[in-house]
């Protein structure tokens, strides 16, 4: 059983974390550990039709963000990694400086120190030099900063399509395969050159 920690913070984009939890429920060998910040609980109400209780019910285990004694606060509690979706700049700052005053930041710090995968869906734009510095610092510590940038080559028709693909790609980074990602296999150039292959990142 692989344990995946999922945290939602107060940045806009609660749908990303919710969809990730829904996708993880369909993976039989994954146990999810959820942490919701106070601001995340408010954002869920502002941005989605889900209640906080509905989101909590998607996880196998739910921890209070104030519980610094929770199992996920210790490196001896083995996990396969952690996804923060969405990740606020406040949370990014806490992780970059190891300011472990909340369980979200402490759990992320543990994931980094144990050399596990930490994926941060940083939801902020535009960016100033301080934001870029923080992203550089967490990347140097081993985190993966993944702004939720839409992939339009998938020809999304709805916002839900965009959220689905982004959540699936974030879980890819935790080595969790879902049906949410349309895998790119290559496409012949529209100009008719049979030897030309269009590659998209």
NORCORWO-V9258 format. One record per residue. OMEGA is omega in radians with two decimals (* if undefined). BURIAL is + if it has 9 or more other C-alpha atoms within 8 Angstrom, else -. Layout:
omega:OMEGA burial:BURIAL
omega:OMEGA burial:BURIAL
//
This chain:
omega:3.09 burial:-
omega:3.08 burial:-
omega:3.09 burial:+
omega:3.07 burial:+
omega:3.08 burial:+
omega:3.11 burial:+
omega:3.01 burial:+
omega:3.09 burial:+
omega:-2.98 burial:+
omega:3.10 burial:+
omega:3.05 burial:+
omega:-3.14 burial:-
omega:3.12 burial:+
omega:-3.12 burial:+
omega:3.14 burial:+
omega:3.14 burial:+
omega:3.13 burial:+
omega:-3.13 burial:+
omega:3.09 burial:+
omega:3.10 burial:+
omega:3.13 burial:+
omega:3.12 burial:+
omega:-3.13 burial:+
omega:3.11 burial:+
omega:-3.12 burial:+
omega:3.13 burial:-
omega:-2.96 burial:-
omega:-3.06 burial:-
omega:-3.13 burial:-
omega:3.04 burial:+
omega:-3.07 burial:+
omega:3.07 burial:+
omega:-3.00 burial:+
omega:2.98 burial:+
omega:3.07 burial:+
omega:3.04 burial:+
omega:3.09 burial:+
omega:3.14 burial:+
omega:3.11 burial:+
omega:3.14 burial:+
omega:3.09 burial:+
omega:-3.10 burial:+
omega:3.09 burial:+
omega:3.13 burial:+
omega:-3.14 burial:+
omega:-2.90 burial:-
omega:-3.02 burial:+
omega:3.05 burial:-
omega:3.13 burial:-
omega:2.93 burial:-
omega:3.12 burial:-
omega:3.12 burial:+
omega:3.11 burial:-
omega:-3.13 burial:-
omega:3.10 burial:+
omega:-3.11 burial:+
omega:3.13 burial:-
omega:-3.07 burial:+
omega:3.06 burial:+
omega:-3.13 burial:+
omega:3.12 burial:-
omega:3.13 burial:+
omega:3.03 burial:+
omega:3.12 burial:+
omega:3.12 burial:+
omega:-3.04 burial:-
omega:-3.13 burial:+
omega:3.07 burial:+
omega:3.14 burial:-
omega:-3.12 burial:+
omega:-3.08 burial:-
omega:3.08 burial:+
omega:-3.11 burial:+
omega:3.09 burial:+
omega:3.13 burial:+
omega:3.05 burial:-
omega:-2.97 burial:-
omega:3.06 burial:-
omega:3.09 burial:+
omega:3.12 burial:+
omega:-3.03 burial:+
omega:3.06 burial:+
omega:3.02 burial:+
omega:-3.00 burial:+
omega:-0.01 burial:+
omega:3.10 burial:+
omega:3.10 burial:+
omega:3.07 burial:+
omega:3.09 burial:+
omega:3.13 burial:-
omega:3.07 burial:+
omega:-3.14 burial:+
omega:3.12 burial:+
omega:3.14 burial:+
omega:-3.11 burial:+
omega:-3.09 burial:+
omega:-3.11 burial:-
omega:3.14 burial:+
omega:-2.92 burial:+
omega:-3.14 burial:+
omega:3.13 burial:-
omega:-3.14 burial:+
omega:3.12 burial:+
omega:-3.11 burial:+
omega:3.13 burial:+
omega:3.14 burial:+
omega:3.10 burial:+
omega:3.12 burial:+
omega:3.11 burial:+
omega:3.13 burial:+
omega:3.13 burial:+
omega:-3.08 burial:+
omega:3.10 burial:-
omega:3.12 burial:-
omega:3.03 burial:-
omega:-3.04 burial:+
omega:3.07 burial:+
omega:-3.12 burial:+
omega:-3.10 burial:+
omega:3.04 burial:+
omega:-3.09 burial:+
omega:-3.07 burial:+
omega:3.11 burial:+
omega:3.06 burial:-
omega:-0.16 burial:-
omega:-3.05 burial:-
omega:3.01 burial:-
omega:-3.03 burial:-
omega:3.12 burial:-
omega:3.09 burial:-
omega:-3.12 burial:+
omega:3.11 burial:+
omega:3.13 burial:-
omega:3.11 burial:+
omega:3.10 burial:+
omega:-3.11 burial:-
omega:-3.13 burial:+
omega:3.09 burial:+
omega:3.10 burial:+
omega:3.12 burial:-
omega:3.07 burial:-
omega:-3.14 burial:+
omega:3.02 burial:+
omega:3.09 burial:+
omega:-3.08 burial:+
omega:3.04 burial:+
omega:-3.09 burial:-
omega:-3.11 burial:-
omega:-3.11 burial:-
omega:3.05 burial:-
omega:-3.03 burial:+
omega:3.08 burial:-
omega:3.08 burial:-
omega:-3.13 burial:-
omega:-3.13 burial:-
omega:3.12 burial:+
omega:-3.10 burial:-
omega:3.02 burial:-
omega:3.12 burial:-
omega:3.09 burial:-
omega:3.14 burial:+
omega:3.13 burial:+
omega:-3.12 burial:+
omega:-3.09 burial:+
omega:-3.13 burial:+
omega:3.12 burial:+
omega:3.12 burial:+
omega:3.12 burial:+
omega:3.09 burial:+
omega:3.12 burial:+
omega:3.01 burial:+
omega:-3.10 burial:+
omega:3.05 burial:+
omega:3.12 burial:+
omega:3.06 burial:-
omega:-3.10 burial:-
omega:3.09 burial:-
omega:3.08 burial:+
omega:-3.03 burial:-
omega:-3.02 burial:+
omega:3.01 burial:+
omega:-3.04 burial:-
omega:-3.14 burial:-
omega:-3.13 burial:-
omega:-3.12 burial:-
omega:-3.09 burial:-
omega:3.12 burial:-
omega:-3.12 burial:+
omega:-3.10 burial:+
omega:-3.13 burial:-
omega:3.04 burial:-
omega:3.11 burial:-
omega:-3.06 burial:-
omega:-3.11 burial:-
omega:-3.09 burial:-
omega:3.10 burial:-
omega:3.07 burial:+
omega:3.12 burial:-
omega:3.11 burial:-
omega:3.11 burial:-
omega:* burial:-
//
